[in-house]
Amino acid sequence: MFENLTDRLSNTVRKLRGKGRLTEESIREALREVRNALLEADVSLSVVQSFIALVGERAVGREVLKSLSPGQALVKVVHEELVHVMGDENAALDLNAAAPVVVLVAGLQGSGKTTTIAKLARMLIKDQNKKVMVVSCDVYRPAAIEQLETLAGQVGAHFAASDPAQKPVDIAQSAFELARRRFMDVLLVDTAGRLHIDEQMMQEIRAIHAAINPHETLFVVDAMTGQDAANTAQAFKQALPLTGVVLTKTDGDARGGAALSVRQVTGTPIKFIGVGEKIDALQPFYPDRIASRILGMGDVLSLVEEVQRTVDQEKAQKLARKIKRGKGFSVGDFRSQLEQMQSMGGIGNLMDKLPGMNEVPDHVRNKVGDRQTRHMIAIINSMTRQERRFPDVIRGSRKRRIASGSGTTIQDVNRMLKQFGQMQRMMKKFGKGGMGKMMRKLGHLQGQLPPGGFGR
C-alpha cells in the first residue's frame, strides 16, 4: 500500500531535508508537489484541500521558517498533519460492555466482510483469550453461511447455525440468545452485501441493528476502490451509527487514497486494515505508523510486533543456544528462517516496514522477492538429509537432481548455496560475540539519532 504516494512524497521530503533555508516560494512549490501526489493517490479532493491549507498555514509561520532546520521542520509538520487526517491515534475495538458484546459487520458484496469476521475472531481468540461466536445473516449469497462455518472452524470460533429460509432479523436474535446462554464474550454478526447501495439492503441492516443493538458497528470497505471507498462509507454512515471502518485488500492498493480519505470524510475511525488473504492478515490501524510509511520512514514498531507475534520464540532460543555452543548453522536452520519470514508476509512485507527501503532501486528489491524465497525452500526440500548436513558434497550431478526435483535451475541452486554460506558465516560471527558487539554499536548510535526519526 502507498507505493506510488511514498515514492512521490519521499522525493519531495528528500529535497526539503537538506535545505538549511526555506522561502515561502520554495514551500509553496513543495506543497504543490504534495498536493499533486495526494490527488494521484486518489485522495478525496476536499481532504487534499484541507490538508494542504493546514500544512501551508503552519509552514509559513515561525514553526518552520524560523527553525534551525526548516527542511526537517516542514517534514515534521507534513507527518503530523497526515497523522491528524487519519485519526491521530489507534481506535481499538470497544469491548467494554455486558457480554456477549455484539459486533455488527456491514459492507458491499465482495468487500471481504466474511473473511474479515474470521480474521477478527482469530485476533480476539488468540490475542485477548475471548470466547467468540460468529453468525451469518446473509441468506442471499450462495454458500455464504457454509463459508463462515468453515472459517469459524479454522480459527476456533463457535458457529451459530442459520438457514437461508430464515429471516435475517430472526437469525441475529437467535444467535444473540445462543451466545448469551453459552456465555460467549463476543458475538460477530455477518450481514448480507449487495453489489451497490440500495434501499432494501439499508432497511434490512437497520432492522438487524435495531433488533440486537450492537455495541460496535463496523463498515468493511475495499481499499482498491480508492475515493469511492470514502463515498460508500459516507452512505453507510448516514444509514447506520458506524463506530469503525475496516479497510481490506490494502496489500493490493499501491495508491492508498482510501486510508487518507475515509476518516476525514466520514468522521469514523479506521480500526483495522486487511493486509493479505491469510487468516492472520489483519492489523490494528495506527495513523502515526502509516504516516511514517507514507513518508518512507518505515514502520519499525509494527515490524517488531509482527516478529513477536509470528516468530516461534522457543525455536529462536534453541537456535541461539546451538550457535553459541559452536555447533554451527545448518541448511535446516536456514530453511526454518526462510519459513518464518514467509509466515510474516514475506520479504516484501518486511521491506515495506524498514526505514529508507523506498530508496532502494526496483531492480535490487526484485532480486530479494518472495519468489526467490519460495525457490530456496523448494531447493532445500529436494536435498537429502545428508546433503542438508554436509552441503559441501553437493556437486554437478547432485545439483542437477536437486534443480529437477525443485522445479528450479542449477543457477538457482548455486545462488541458494551461496546465500546459505553467507548466512552461516554471519551466524558464526554472532556465536563468537559478534552479536554483542553489534548491539553495543546500535546502543551508541541510538543516542545520536534525532528525535522522531526525521533525520538521517
C-alpha positions in Angstrom: 0.0 0.0 0.0 1.1 3.6 -0.6 3.8 2.6 -3.0 3.2 5.4 -5.6 2.4 8.0 -2.9 5.5 7.1 -0.9 7.7 7.4 -4.0 6.4 10.9 -4.8 6.4 12.2 -1.2 9.8 10.8 -0.3 11.3 12.6 -3.3 9.8 15.9 -2.0 10.9 15.1 1.5 14.5 14.3 0.4 14.7 17.7 -1.4 13.5 19.6 1.8 15.6 17.8 4.4 18.9 19.0 3.2 17.9 22.6 2.9 19.3 25.0 5.5 16.9 27.8 4.4 13.4 27.8 3.0 11.5 30.6 1.5 7.7 31.0 1.1 8.1 30.3 -2.6 10.0 27.0 -2.0 7.4 25.9 0.5 4.6 26.7 -2.0 6.4 24.6 -4.6 6.9 21.7 -2.2 3.2 21.8 -1.3 2.2 21.8 -5.0 4.1 18.6 -5.3 2.5 17.1 -2.2 -1.0 18.2 -3.5 -0.4 16.5 -6.9 0.9 13.3 -5.2 -2.2 13.1 -3.0 -4.6 13.6 -5.9 -2.8 11.0 -8.0 -3.2 8.6 -5.0 -7.0 9.1 -5.3 -7.4 11.0 -2.1 -10.6 12.9 -1.9 -10.3 16.5 -3.2 -11.9 18.0 0.0 -9.4 16.1 2.1 -6.5 17.3 -0.1 -7.6 20.9 0.1 -8.0 20.8 3.8 -4.6 19.1 4.3 -2.7 21.5 2.1 -4.3 24.5 3.8 -3.4 23.3 7.3 0.2 22.4 6.3 0.6 25.7 4.5 -0.6 27.7 7.4 1.9 26.1 9.8 4.7 26.0 7.2 4.9 29.8 6.6 4.9 30.6 10.3 7.6 30.7 13.0 7.4 26.9 13.5 9.2 26.2 10.1 10.8 29.3 8.6 12.4 30.4 11.9 13.5 26.8 12.7 17.2 26.0 12.8 16.5 23.2 10.4 13.5 24.3 8.3 13.6 21.4 5.9 13.2 18.8 8.7 10.7 21.0 10.5 8.4 21.1 7.4 8.7 17.3 7.0 7.6 17.0 10.7 4.6 19.2 10.0 3.6 17.1 7.0 3.9 14.0 9.1 1.8 15.4 12.0 -0.9 16.5 9.6 -1.0 13.1 7.9 -1.5 11.5 11.3 -4.3 14.0 12.1 -6.1 13.3 8.8 -6.1 9.6 9.5 -7.4 10.0 13.1 -4.5 10.9 15.4 -4.3 7.6 17.3 -5.4 3.9 17.1 -9.1 3.4 17.9 -9.3 0.0 19.4 -12.3 -2.3 19.3 -14.5 -1.4 22.3 -15.5 -4.5 24.2 -16.4 -2.6 27.4 -20.0 -3.8 27.6 -22.0 -6.6 29.1 -21.3 -10.0 27.5 -21.9 -11.0 24.8 -20.6 -7.9 23.2 -22.3 -7.7 19.8 -20.2 -6.5 16.8 -22.2 -6.0 13.6 -20.3 -6.0 10.3 -21.6 -4.3 7.2 -20.4 -3.6 3.7 -20.8 -4.1 0.0 -20.6 -7.6 -1.7 -17.0 -8.5 -2.4 -15.5 -6.2 0.2 -14.3 -9.1 2.3 -16.8 -9.0 5.2 -16.9 -12.7 5.9 -13.1 -13.2 5.8 -12.7 -10.1 8.0 -15.1 -11.6 10.6 -12.9 -14.7 10.7 -9.7 -12.7 11.0 -11.2 -10.6 13.7 -12.5 -13.7 15.6 -9.0 -15.2 15.4 -7.4 -12.0 16.7 -9.9 -11.8 19.7 -9.4 -15.5 20.5 -5.6 -15.6 20.2 -4.6 -12.1 21.5 -7.4 -11.5 24.1 -8.4 -15.0 25.0 -12.1 -14.3 24.2 -14.8 -16.8 23.7 -16.2 -15.8 20.3 -19.3 -16.8 18.4 -20.0 -15.9 14.7 -23.2 -16.0 12.8 -24.2 -15.3 9.1 -27.3 -13.3 8.3 -26.5 -13.5 4.6 -29.4 -15.6 3.2 -28.9 -14.4 -0.4 -25.3 -15.2 -1.4 -24.9 -18.9 -2.3 -22.9 -20.8 0.3 -22.3 -17.7 2.4 -23.4 -19.5 5.6 -21.2 -22.5 4.8 -18.2 -20.3 4.1 -18.4 -18.6 7.6 -18.9 -22.0 9.2 -15.7 -23.3 7.6 -13.7 -20.2 8.5 -15.0 -20.4 12.1 -13.7 -23.9 12.4 -10.3 -22.8 11.1 -9.9 -20.0 13.7 -11.5 -21.8 16.7 -14.7 -19.7 16.9 -18.1 -21.0 17.9 -20.6 -21.0 15.0 -24.3 -20.2 15.3 -26.1 -22.2 12.6 -28.6 -20.4 10.3 -30.6 -21.3 7.3 -31.4 -19.4 4.0 -35.1 -19.9 4.7 -34.9 -17.8 7.9 -35.3 -14.1 8.1 -32.0 -12.2 8.8 -33.5 -10.4 11.8 -34.6 -13.8 13.3 -31.1 -15.2 12.7 -29.5 -12.4 14.5 -31.8 -12.5 17.5 -31.5 -16.3 17.8 -27.7 -16.1 17.7 -27.7 -13.4 20.4 -29.7 -15.7 22.7 -27.5 -18.6 22.0 -24.3 -16.6 22.7 -25.9 -15.4 26.0 -26.8 -19.0 27.0 -23.3 -20.3 26.2 -21.6 -17.4 28.0 -19.8 -16.0 24.9 -17.7 -12.9 25.3 -18.2 -11.6 21.8 -20.8 -12.2 19.0 -19.7 -11.2 15.5 -22.7 -10.8 13.1 -22.1 -11.1 9.3 -24.7 -9.3 7.2 -25.7 -9.5 3.5 -23.9 -7.4 1.0 -25.0 -6.0 -2.3 -23.2 -5.1 -5.5 -24.3 -1.5 -4.9 -26.1 0.5 -2.2 -29.8 0.1 -2.4 -32.7 1.0 0.0 -33.8 -2.6 0.5 -30.3 -3.5 1.9 -30.3 -0.5 4.1 -33.7 -1.3 5.5 -32.7 -4.8 6.3 -29.5 -3.9 8.0 -31.2 -1.2 10.0 -33.8 -3.8 11.2 -31.0 -6.1 12.3 -29.2 -3.3 14.1 -32.4 -2.3 15.9 -33.1 -6.0 16.9 -29.7 -6.7 18.5 -28.4 -3.2 19.4 -24.7 -3.9 18.6 -22.0 -2.2 20.7 -19.8 -1.9 17.7 -20.9 -1.4 14.0 -18.0 -1.9 11.6 -18.1 -1.0 7.9 -15.8 -3.1 5.7 -14.6 -1.5 2.5 -12.3 -2.5 -0.2 -9.3 -0.1 -0.3 -8.8 -0.9 -4.0 -12.0 1.2 -4.8 -10.0 4.4 -3.9 -12.0 7.5 -3.4 -15.2 5.5 -3.9 -14.4 3.8 -0.6 -14.9 7.1 1.3 -18.1 7.9 -0.6 -19.6 4.4 0.1 -18.6 4.7 3.8 -20.3 8.0 4.0 -23.6 6.5 2.6 -23.5 3.7 5.2 -22.7 6.3 7.9 -26.0 8.0 7.0 -27.9 4.8 7.4 -26.2 3.3 10.4 -24.4 4.6 13.5 -21.0 3.3 12.4 -18.3 3.0 15.1 -15.4 2.0 12.9 -14.1 1.1 9.5 -12.1 -1.9 8.3 -10.0 -1.3 5.1 -9.4 -4.6 3.2 -7.1 -5.5 0.4 -4.6 -2.8 1.3 -1.8 -5.1 0.2 -3.0 -4.6 -3.4 -3.6 -0.9 -3.3 -0.5 1.0 -4.5 -2.2 4.4 -4.1 -3.5 4.4 -0.6 -6.1 7.2 -1.1 -8.8 5.4 0.8 -6.8 5.4 4.1 -6.3 9.1 3.8 -9.9 9.9 2.9 -12.2 7.6 4.9 -11.6 9.1 8.4 -11.9 12.7 7.3 -15.0 12.2 5.1 -17.0 10.0 7.5 -15.7 11.1 10.9 -15.5 7.4 11.7 -12.1 5.9 12.7 -10.3 3.2 10.8 -9.9 0.4 13.3 -8.3 -2.3 11.3 -6.6 -3.0 7.9 -6.5 -6.2 6.0 -3.0 -6.8 4.6 -3.4 -10.1 2.8 -5.6 -13.2 2.2 -4.2 -15.3 5.1 -6.4 -15.7 8.1 -3.9 -13.8 10.3 -3.6 -10.8 7.9 -5.5 -8.3 9.9 -3.8 -5.5 11.8 -4.9 -2.6 14.1 -4.7 0.7 12.2 -2.1 3.2 13.7 -2.2 6.6 12.0 1.3 7.6 13.1 2.8 4.4 11.8 1.0 4.6 8.5 2.1 8.3 8.1 5.7 7.2 8.7 5.4 4.6 6.0 3.9 7.1 3.6 6.9 9.4 4.0 9.4 6.5 3.6 10.4 6.4 7.3 9.3 2.7 7.7 7.3 1.2 10.5 9.7 -0.5 12.9 7.2 -0.8 15.7 4.8 -2.8 13.6 7.7 -4.9 12.4 8.8 -5.7 16.0 5.2 -6.6 17.0 4.9 -8.9 14.0 8.2 -10.6 14.9 6.9 -11.2 18.5 3.6 -12.4 17.2 4.7 -14.8 14.5 8.3 -16.0 15.3 8.5 -19.2 17.3 10.4 -17.9 20.3 11.3 -21.4 21.5 12.9 -22.3 18.2 14.7 -19.0 18.0 16.2 -19.5 21.5 17.1 -23.1 20.6 19.0 -21.9 17.5 20.7 -19.1 19.5 21.9 -21.7 22.1 23.1 -24.0 19.4 25.2 -21.3 17.7 26.6 -20.1 21.0 27.8 -23.7 21.7 29.6 -23.6 18.4 27.5 -26.3 16.7 27.0 -24.2 13.6 24.2 -23.0 11.4 22.8 -25.8 9.2 20.8 -25.8 6.0 17.8 -27.0 8.0 18.2 -23.9 10.2 18.3 -21.8 7.1 15.1 -23.3 5.9 13.4 -22.6 9.2 14.5 -18.9 9.0 13.1 -18.7 5.4 9.8 -20.2 6.5 9.5 -17.8 9.5 10.0 -15.0 7.0 7.2 -16.3 4.8 4.9 -16.5 7.9 5.5 -12.8 8.4 4.2 -11.9 5.0 7.4 -12.4 3.0 10.3 -10.2 2.3 8.2 -7.6 0.6 6.2 -7.0 3.7 9.3 -6.7 5.8 10.9 -4.3 3.4 7.9 -2.0 3.4 8.3 -1.5 7.2 12.1 -0.8 7.1 13.1 2.9 7.0 14.6 4.1 3.7 13.7 0.9 1.7 11.7 3.0 -0.8 15.0 4.5 -1.9 16.3 1.0 -2.9 16.2 0.6 -6.7 13.5 -1.6 -8.0 16.0 -4.0 -9.7 17.6 -4.6 -6.3 14.3 -5.1 -4.5 13.2 -7.5 -7.2 16.2 -9.7 -6.5 15.1 -10.4 -3.0 11.5 -11.0 -3.7 9.2 -13.7 -2.2 9.6 -15.8 -5.3 13.3 -16.4 -4.6 12.4 -17.3 -1.0 9.9 -20.0 -2.2 12.5 -21.3 -4.6 15.2 -21.6 -1.9 12.7 -23.5 0.4 11.8 -25.9 -2.5 15.6 -26.4 -3.2 16.3 -27.4 0.4 13.2 -29.7 0.4 14.7 -31.5 -2.6 18.0 -32.2 -0.8 18.7 -35.4 1.0 19.3 -35.5 4.8 23.0 -36.0 4.2 23.1 -33.0 1.8 21.5 -30.8 4.4 24.0 -31.8 7.0 27.0 -31.6 4.7 26.2 -29.2 1.8 29.8 -29.3 0.6 29.1 -32.7 -1.0 26.7 -31.0 -3.5 28.4 -31.1 -6.9 27.4 -31.3 -10.6 25.1 -34.4 -10.7 23.6 -33.7 -7.2 22.9 -30.1 -8.3 21.1 -31.3 -11.4 19.0 -33.7 -9.4 18.1 -31.0 -6.8 17.2 -28.5 -9.5 15.0 -31.0 -11.3 13.2 -32.0 -8.1 12.5 -28.5 -7.0 11.5 -27.1 -10.4 14.4 -24.7 -10.5 17.7 -24.3 -12.3 21.3 -25.1 -11.4 21.9 -21.4 -11.1 19.1 -21.2 -8.5 20.8 -24.0 -6.6 24.2 -22.2 -6.7 22.5 -19.0 -5.6 20.9 -20.7 -2.6 24.1 -22.4 -1.5 25.9 -19.0 -1.8 23.3 -17.3 0.3 23.4 -20.1 2.9 27.2 -19.7 3.1 26.9 -16.0 3.7 24.3 -16.6 6.5 26.4 -19.3 8.0 29.5 -17.0 8.2 27.3 -14.3 9.7 26.0 -16.7 12.4 29.5 -17.8 13.2 30.4 -14.2 14.0 27.4 -13.9 16.3 28.5 -17.1 18.0 31.9 -15.5 18.8 30.4 -12.4 20.3 29.7 -10.6 17.1 26.1 -10.0 18.1 27.1 -8.4 21.4 29.5 -6.1 19.5 26.8 -5.1 17.0 24.2 -4.4 19.8 26.7 -2.2 21.6 27.3 -0.2 18.4 23.5 0.2 18.0 23.2 1.3 21.6 25.8 4.1 20.9 24.0 5.1 17.7 20.6 5.3 19.4 21.6 8.3 21.4 22.9 10.1 18.3 19.7 9.8 16.2 17.4 12.9 16.0 14.1 12.6 17.9 11.1 11.3 15.9 13.3 9.7 13.3 13.1 12.6 10.9 16.8 12.8 10.3 19.2 10.5 8.5 
